[in-house]
Amino acid sequence: MVGILIMAHAPLGNAFITAARHVFRCMPEHLEAIDVMPDQNPEEVIQLAKLAIARLNLGNGVLVLTDVCGGTPSNCSQKLDALDQVAVLAGLSLPMLLRALTYRHDNLDVVFEMAQAGAQNGAVRVDNRLRIAPG
């Protein structure tokens, strides 16, 4: 099973875990979040992430999901990408997380691709123009 670490601006990380628990009706295993606080020392964030990765990696790797590319969580995660069996994906959305959780029994590369596809396919236009005419 691939572990999943969410690194996001506070309080998003734990909010995403709460949403995943709601959807799956249980707490997904080997899923953790680091909510990065304003002005938190980046070295502290990196150390917390390394400890979380050590807990989450059961031998199949860890997917690190960050909220926005260029933000502190994402910038800190770049230091983690050099670790063995770690892949980092920015642009966290609920469809991305749910897809990663659904496919996490596969290998890390597949989980990464499925999470990325979940994010891309999860962004759709929803409005009245999409109605199907009766009849």
VOLO-190797 format. One line per 4 residues: their letters; for each residue x, y, z of C-alpha. Coordinates in nm, 3 decimals. Each point is the difference from the previous one (the first is absolute). Last residue first. Example, Ala and Ser with C-alpha at 12.3 -4.5 7.8 and 13.67 -1.06 7.14 Angstrom:
SA	1.367/-0.106/0.714 | -0.137/-0.344/0.066
This chain:
GPAI	-3.796/1.393/-2.417 | 0.136/0.252/0.220 | 0.299/0.206/-0.118 | 0.326/-0.097/0.168
RLRN	0.140/0.268/0.224 | 0.365/0.098/-0.046 | -0.077/0.365/-0.068 | -0.138/0.035/0.352
DVRV	0.346/-0.014/0.158 | 0.275/-0.234/0.107 | 0.337/0.030/-0.174 | 0.237/-0.278/0.092
AGNQ	0.315/-0.026/0.209 | -0.004/-0.354/0.138 | 0.144/-0.149/-0.318 | 0.329/0.186/0.044
AGAQ	0.024/-0.061/0.373 | -0.095/-0.366/-0.029 | 0.248/-0.043/-0.286 | 0.279/0.129/0.224
AMEF	-0.104/-0.236/0.278 | -0.015/-0.293/-0.245 | 0.347/0.081/-0.136 | 0.154/0.028/0.348
VVDL	-0.169/-0.323/0.116 | 0.132/-0.174/-0.312 | 0.356/0.119/0.063 | -0.018/-0.096/0.369
NDHR	-0.107/-0.359/-0.064 | -0.359/-0.126/0.036 | -0.182/-0.032/0.333 | -0.033/0.379/0.006
YTLA	-0.255/0.005/-0.282 | -0.307/0.117/0.195 | 0.197/0.224/0.236 | 0.171/0.178/-0.289
RLLM	-0.336/0.045/-0.178 | -0.157/0.145/0.315 | 0.293/0.239/0.045 | -0.009/0.129/-0.356
PLSL	-0.381/0.035/0.002 | 0.033/0.199/0.327 | 0.249/0.240/-0.150 | 0.374/0.045/0.052
GALV	0.184/0.205/-0.261 | 0.349/-0.139/0.055 | 0.124/-0.360/-0.043 | 0.310/-0.140/0.172
AVQD	0.137/-0.352/-0.035 | 0.201/-0.178/0.270 | 0.148/-0.350/-0.030 | 0.358/0.107/0.065
LADL	0.041/0.358/0.119 | 0.083/0.270/-0.258 | -0.367/0.102/-0.016 | 0.018/0.096/0.366
KQSC	0.192/0.325/-0.052 | -0.264/0.107/-0.253 | -0.259/-0.056/0.274 | 0.119/0.312/0.182
NSPT	-0.079/0.216/-0.304 | -0.342/-0.162/-0.030 | -0.086/0.064/0.364 | 0.140/0.357/-0.021
GGCV	-0.199/0.094/-0.309 | 0.141/-0.020/-0.352 | -0.235/-0.274/-0.121 | -0.321/0.005/0.200
DTLV	-0.158/-0.262/0.225 | 0.260/-0.268/0.046 | -0.035/-0.377/-0.037 | 0.289/-0.227/0.102
LVGN	-0.031/-0.357/-0.129 | 0.194/-0.243/0.214 | 0.180/-0.319/-0.093 | -0.086/-0.369/-0.025
GLNL	0.214/-0.121/0.292 | -0.241/0.085/0.281 | 0.085/0.368/-0.033 | -0.240/0.197/0.220
RAIA	0.205/0.019/0.321 | 0.326/0.094/-0.176 | -0.192/0.246/-0.219 | -0.144/0.164/0.312
LKAL	0.348/0.044/0.150 | 0.128/0.150/-0.325 | -0.300/0.233/-0.015 | 0.053/0.127/0.355
QIVE	0.367/0.067/-0.086 | -0.098/0.186/-0.318 | -0.255/0.211/0.189 | 0.259/0.087/0.265
EPNQ	0.247/0.102/-0.272 | -0.273/0.219/-0.153 | -0.038/0.196/0.328 | -0.367/0.080/0.046
DPMV	-0.082/0.359/-0.102 | -0.367/-0.085/-0.056 | -0.075/-0.357/0.112 | 0.051/-0.306/-0.217
DIAE	-0.265/-0.263/0.061 | 0.181/-0.332/-0.029 | -0.238/-0.276/-0.088 | 0.002/-0.377/0.038
LHEP	-0.136/-0.301/-0.186 | 0.123/-0.351/0.070 | -0.349/-0.139/0.051 | -0.313/0.176/-0.119
MCRF	-0.226/0.105/0.289 | -0.344/-0.140/-0.059 | -0.320/0.092/-0.183 | 0.192/0.013/-0.332
VHRA	-0.145/0.337/-0.099 | -0.005/0.147/0.353 | 0.350/-0.128/0.083 | 0.121/0.157/-0.326
ATIF	-0.160/0.333/0.101 | 0.162/-0.011/0.344 | 0.335/-0.078/-0.160 | -0.044/0.297/-0.234
ANGL	-0.078/0.223/0.299 | 0.316/-0.130/0.169 | 0.212/0.128/-0.283 | -0.196/0.320/-0.059
PAHA	0.038/0.161/0.345 | 0.273/0.121/-0.044 | 0.181/0.033/-0.335 | 0.061/-0.345/-0.140
MILI	0.220/-0.308/0.020 | -0.204/-0.318/-0.045 | 0.189/-0.326/0.048 | -0.125/-0.320/-0.161
GVM	0.142/-0.346/0.059 | 0.000/-0.248/-0.287 | -0.131/-0.345/0.093
